[in-house]
Amino acid sequence: MRIFRFSDPLDRRYAVAVRRGTWTKDEHGHSVRIPPLLIEWEPGSTEIGDFCWPGFGDEMAVKRNVAEELRANFSGFELHEVQYVARAKGSKRRLSMPFPYTGPKLVDLQATRNVTFNPARSTVVRDDSGRLMLVGGERFESFLDEKRGRLEKHIPREAGRGLYVFEQDLNGDDFFKVSPFNWIFCTGRVVDFIRNRNLTNVSFLEMGELEPKGSGAHCDGPKQ
């Protein structure tokens, strides 16, 4: 079965929010976000999509009724409170969304299943800084056209490349994260469910496949 990551379609017909917290430090001193999710609405549309993207593709705020329907059919995630904050005093940007916010209730959807990829088959490499990079997944790449300016090119997933995850590690869940990447992943079942219901302001990028445990030869780690 193919696996996908949730992606912001950048559809400006829908309202845009940015996250403002809440942050704390973990045992290693790294900043981590904990509930509740604080969001601030950006100027622009006031139409609330079924999904909203206050982070960088790794945070999802979802309409409560949509999230409950997902929870009735799938597992591997928790729902937490979303709170709305006012624009900072003195800001010159006009706020389109009324405050206090009275629109559809949103919840913070956080994946709870964390798995690792199979290094024997996954095309994951280290860049010059030592950071792990996925090669071969579906993506959009920006490029500069002399006449039309900056454009984006859609690149499908390359056959046989991407992330390979052992299906048994999901323990039946359909929402999950793959360490060390921050994206929220899902199975093709979730993609079909969402697309069949024509839910708005959400897209998916194909990133790899599920496979049975024991597939592929042993490998000590990502490719250098």
N, C-alpha and C positions, 0 to 999 in steps of 0.2 A: 504494500500500500504506500502511496506517495504521502509525503508530509509537506506542510506549507507553513509559512509564517504570516501572521496578520500584518497588514501594511496600510498605512495612511494613503488613500487615493488622491489626497490634495485637491479635493472637490470643494471649491470655494462657494458653492451654492449653500453649504452648510456652515454653521457657526464654528469658529475656531477658538480653542481655549489653550492656555499655557499653565503648567503646574507651578505651584508656589510652595509646596511642602506636602507632608511634614517630614523633616529630615532628622536623623540622629546618627550616632557613631556606632559601628559594630565592634566586636572584640579586637579587631585588627586596626581600629582607628579609621576605617573607611566610612565615608558618608553613605548611608542607605536611607531609602524612603520607607516610612511606616504609615499605616492608616492614622487619621483619615487623609484622603487625597484632597489637597486644596487646589482649586483652579480659579483662574481669572479669565474672563471672556475678552477676546480681542475685538477691535472694531471690525465691522463687516456684517455678514449675514446674521440674522437672528433665528434662522431655521435650524432646529436641532435634529441631526441625523440619528439613526439608531446606534451608531458608534461615533465616538469623539476621541481625538488624539492629542492629549495634553503634553505628552512627552516627545520622544524622538523615535516613535515607532515601537517603543517597549512599554508604553502605558496605554491602557484602554479604559475609557469611561463609556458605559453602555446604559441605554435606557433600561430602567428597572424591569419593565414587562418583558423586554427582549432577553435580559439576563436570566429571568426566572424560567423562561421557556428553554433557554440553553441548559440551565441547571436541571430541568426535568428530564433532559435527554442525554446529557453528557456529564463527565466528572473530570477532576484534575484542576479545579480552580475554586477560589473563594470569592465572595462578594463583600466589599467593604464600603463604608460611607464616603460620599463625596460632599465637600463643603465648598461654598462659593465665597470668594473674597472680592472686596471692592477695589477699583483701580486706585493706585496711590495718589494721595493729594498732590496737586500741582502738575499732574500729567496733562499735557496739551492734546493728547489723542482723545477723540470723542468716543464715548462708549455707546455702542449700538444696542447691546443687550440691557434691558432694564435691571436695575439693582434696587432692592433685593430680587434675586432671581426667582421667578415663579413658574418656570417652564417645566417640561417633563422631568421627573426625578431620574437622576443618573446614579449609577453605582460603579465602584472601582473593581474591575475584574483582574484578579491576580492569579496566575498559574501557580499551583502548589506542587506539581510533580516535576522533579528535577532529574534529568538523566544525563549520561555522557554519550558521546558518539563512538562508533566503532572506528578506531584509528587505522585498522587494516584496509578499510574500504573508503573511508571518507577522504575527500580532497581538501584537507585543512593544512595550511602551511604557516610558517612564521615569517613575518616581515622583518625588515632590518632592525626594528626596535624590539623584536622578540614577541610581538603581539600575534595571536592566532588569527588567521584570516581564512574565510571560507572561499573556495574557488569552485566555480561551475554552477552555482545556484542561479535561479531566475533573478533578474535585476533590471534596473534602469540606469543607464550611464549618460551623464551630461557631456555634451561636446559643443564646440563653438563653430557655427556656420558663418562664413564671411558675409553672406547676404541676409540671413534670417536671425542672426544672433545665437544665443545659447538655446540648444535644443536637447531633448532627451531621446535616447534610443532604447527600445525594449529588447532585452536579450533573454531568450528562453533558457531554461535549465539545459545544461549540456548532458547528453545521454551518458549514464554511468558515473556521473560526478555529483558532488554535493555531500550532504550529511547522510550517513547510514546509522540508524538507531535500532537497537534490539527491541522488538515488539514486546517481549516479556518484561522489559524494564518499565513499561508503561503501566503494567498491572491493570489493564482495562481502561485506563484514562485516555481521553481524547484531546485534552489540553495539557501542555507541558512546556518546559524550558530545557534547552540543551546547553550544558555548561561547556565553555565559559561565555556563551553568547547571551545577550540580554533580551533577544526577541521572544515573543510569545508564539509558540508553535501549536499546530493542531493537525489532526488527521484529515484525510479526504472526506470522511463522514461529516465532519463539522462544516467543511467547505460546501458540500452538497446541500446540507441542511440550511445554511444561510442563503445560498444562492437560490434555492427553491422557494424561499420566502421573500425574495427580493428586498432583503434588508439593505439599508442605505449607509453610505459613507464608510464602506469597508472594501478592501481588496486583499488579494492573497498572492504570495510569491512561492512557487514550487522550489523547495530547498533540498529534497532528498527522498529517502524511502525508509520504511520499516522492513526489518528482516529478522528471520529466526535466529535465536542464539546459536553461536558456533559457526556462523557464516564468516568466511574470509579467513585468511591466515593470521597468525599472531604478529603483532607489531608493537614496538615499544613506545610509540608516541607519534605525534604529528610529524609530517615531513618537514625537513629543514629548508 
